[in-house]
């Protein structure tokens, strides 16, 4: 799962070496709000899920994304 998320981030020009579990997408990687929405759309497509707007705040770090995806898979 982590490799798939890293693959998506690489499409935004992010170097894999810059990504850790604590990496904050806007603060550490410089993704803006449009990039964040695009990232969420890519995650939805890649993992076949629907992420409600109210959950966007949970997806600001790599660990947040992984935790969210794991919980979504557990309830699926």
Secondary structure as UniProt FT lines:
FT   HELIX           2..10
FT   TURN            11..13
FT   HELIX           16..18
FT   TURN            21..22
FT   TURN            25..29
FT   HELIX           33..47
FT   HELIX           53..58
FT   HELIX           62..75
//
